Amino acid sequence: MIRATAAIVIELLLFAACLFGAAGSLSWPMAWGVLTVYSAPKVAALALLDPELIRERVDPGPGVDRGDVVLATLGVLALLPGTFIVAGLDAIRFGPAFPMAQSVQVVALLVFALGYGFAYWAVCSNPFFATFVRIQEDRHHTVVSSGPYALIRHPGYAGTLLAHLALPFALGSIWALLPAVLGTLFFVARTSREDRTLGERLVGYREYQARVRWRLVPGIW
């Protein structure tokens, strides 16, 4: 638990440095709002989640898919520090290049919160919600099909991507969409790789795929 807490604190300090360092100012209310929304489910997870799941997310067990590690790392770098740095430079230090109404930013912040709320529902519904794809034989891994998993196969990714596609608008930077979209592409690639791995190695996953056809967007894809 100490390690998980330390990781969250370091992560938040890093992201704050990216935002405010790029902006050159601490006077950026929407950035403070984004950091608050981002940190809330992290803190809630420490208090509410099974400690075994927290340990798995901080220190994954054996059999991690190395290809997924690469895709996840590239995706996270684009979605988080990449978006924060571009937004800080565009919206505050040099811009904004395309001014956004305050109402648009507030609505986008609410969508950001909604996305992370949906992702957190997925975490709470899935005791095997690992940081990277692996078959958790040491934890008696089984297919989870309840909660948001009854709607789509990758609700954690869906919520996260919804949040981060709204993030550039919350921060008032249209240019920040570039790293956000790039990160989204890496995470979409992860869904394909994860489906293939789980379908090949996790008992019952192919039947689950047949029942729940949609990866990220119900009724569409």
N, C-alpha and C positions, 0 to 999 in steps of 0.2 A: 504493500500500500504506500509506503514511503517513496519507493521508486516511482510509482505511478503519479503521486502528487508532485514530486520533483520534475517529472517529465512534463506535466501540464504547466507548471510555473515557468519552466524554461521555454516551452513552446509559446506561451502567451507573451513573455518578454521579447522573444525573437520577432513575433508578429507585430507587436507594438513598435519595435525598433524599425521594422520594414515600413510600416505605415507612417509613423511620425518622422522617421529619418528621411524618407523620400519627400514628405511634405515640407519638412523644414520648420514644422510648427506643431505644438501640442494643442492648439486651438482649432480642433476639428471635431465637432460634436458627433457627426455621423460615424466617424472612425471609432470613437468611444462607444457608440451604440453597437456597432458591429462586434467589437471585442467583448462587450458584455453579453450579447446574444450567443456568440461563439463559446464563451467560457461557461455559460449556465448549464448546458447538458453535461459538460465535462465534470463540473463539480457535483452535479446530481448523480452522475455515474459512480463517482467515488463513494457516495453515501448509500446508494440503493442497489448497485449491481452485485452479483455474486463475486466474492474476492477471487475465486478460481478463474472466472471469465476475465477479470481485470488483469490477473497475472498472465493469461494467455495473450491478451492484447499488447501488454508491455513486453513480454518475453515469449514469443511463440515457441511451441514445442518442435519436435523433429518432423521432417518431411515437408517443409515449406517449399512451395513452387517458386523457384528462383526467377522464372520469367515473370511471374506475377509481382515479385518484389521490384523488378525493374520498372514495370508499367505503373505500379503504385507510386513509386518514388518520383518518377517523371510527372505523373498526374498531380500529386500533392504539391510538388514544387511550382507547377504552373498555376494551380487553383489558389494556393495560399500566398506564399511570399511573392510569387510572380504578379498576381493580381494586386496585392497590396502595394508593391513598389510602383507599378505603372499608375495605379490610381492616385497615389500620393504625389507623384511627379505631375500628372495631368490635372487633377482636380484642384490642387492647392499650390504647388510650387510654381508651375508654369501656366496654369490654365484657369478655368477649364476650357478645353478646346471647343466643346459643345455644352453650354450651360444647361443644367437640368432643373426643373421646378422642384421646390422643396417637397411638394406633395408627392411627386414621383419617387423621390428618395425615401420618403417615409413608407410609402406602399411597398417599395422594394425591400426595405428593412423588415417589414412584416412578412414578406414572402421568404426572405432569408431565414427568419425565425421559424416559419411554418415548415420549410424544408428540413431544417435541423430537428424540429420536433418529430417529423415523420421518420427521419433516420434514427432518432433515439427510440422511437416505438419499435423499430426493427431490432435494435440492440437489446431492448428489454424482452422481446419475444423470442430471441434466438440465443440459447446458452452456448452456442458454438460460433458466435459472431467474432471471428478472428481478424486480426489486422491483415494477414496475408492468407492466401488459399492453402490449406493443407487438410488432409483427412485425419481428424483427431482421434485416432484409434485409442490413444491413451486416455481419452475422455469419453469413450463410448459414443462416438459421433453418430447421430441419426438425422434424418431429414426433418426439417421444421416446415410445417405448412399452415400454421395458425397465424392470427394477427395479420399484419400487412403481407405476409408471405402467401396468404390466400388470394391476394390480388395480383401481385407481381413477384417474380423470382428474386429480384435484387432491390428490395425497398431501401436498404441502407444507401446504396449508390444513388437511387432515384432521388431520395430526399437531399442528399449532399449536393448532387448536381443541380437540382432546382434552386437550392440556396445559393450556390456559387455562380449560377447564371444571372441571378438577381443582384448579386453583390456589386458588380460595377455600377449599376443604377443607384444602389443605396449610397455608394461612395461618390456619386456624381461624375463618373469617368467613363465615357464611351470607349476610350482606347483600352481600358482594362478588360473589355470583352475579349480581346485577342488572347491573352493567357488563359482566361476562363474557358473559352471554347477549346483551346489546345488541351487543357487539362481534362475537359469533358471527353474529348476523343480518346485519351489514354484510358479513362475509366470505362468507356463503352467497350474498348478492346478487352479490358479486364473481365467484363461480363461474359464475353464470348469464351475466353480462356477458362474462366471459372465453371461455366456450364459444361464445357468439354471435360474438365478434370473431374467434376463431381459426377457427371453422367457415366464416366468410365470406372470410377473407383468407389462411389458411395452407394450402398445398397438402397434402392427405392427412389433414387433421384430421377431416373428416366421416367418412371411412372408419374412422379411429381411434375416433370416437364410436360407430360402429356395432359395433365389436369390443369396446370397453370401455364398458359401459352405465352403470356406477356413477360418480357424481361424488365422493362423500365416504365412503360406507360400503358396503363390498363386500356384494352380495346384498340391499341394502336401498334405497339411494338414491345 
